[in-house]
């Protein structure tokens, strides 16, 4: 601790105390060679000690500068990933996209369509929309999702699609409502047909998709 004597513009003498916090990292350091395995954090930073956190002295409060502790708690808090709101159940596959029409270059500058015969690795996921992870694959009246990720030399390109040519709503403000109407009632854990048809009957723009889905 260092105490300084200073004066203000009003010639009033005041005392200024400056405290220094010294943290020894010698106990956290590890003598490692290039061939020795080293524990690291999420970003590859070496971790010296994982069993204790930095404090102000032996009995002081914890320090927010202890990013190893913050990273540990953030990871712990996210270990259980909840079910996604829509398209929760799906199956994926990896494959190759092959260009068969060399004229595509006339309509786009994407390197993906450079020439006929060019191949690009892809990942595809097929899914239901409103059903949860416990739903059947054969649910009637539920659109199907078709998402494709192209791993191009210009970066990843995601193409998100449904198997229907229209959607329930025109205004995206209604999206939470249409999903809530199609999901299970949180009080009963069961599908609620009253909520579903209440929404659809009160939103005339749903008629086009409803007619499409429930027709043979």
Secondary structure, DSSP 8 states (H G I E B T S, - for coil): -EEEEEE-TT--EEEEEE-------TTT-----TTS---B-TTS-B-S-SS---BSSSSS-B-TT-HHHHHHHHHHHTSS----SSS-SEEEEEEEEE---GGGGGT---GGGSSTT-EEEEEEEEEESS--TTS-TT-TT--EEEEEEEEETTEEEEEEEESSSS-S-SSGGGHHHHHHHHSB-TTTSSB-HHHHHHHHHH-GGGHHHHHHHT--
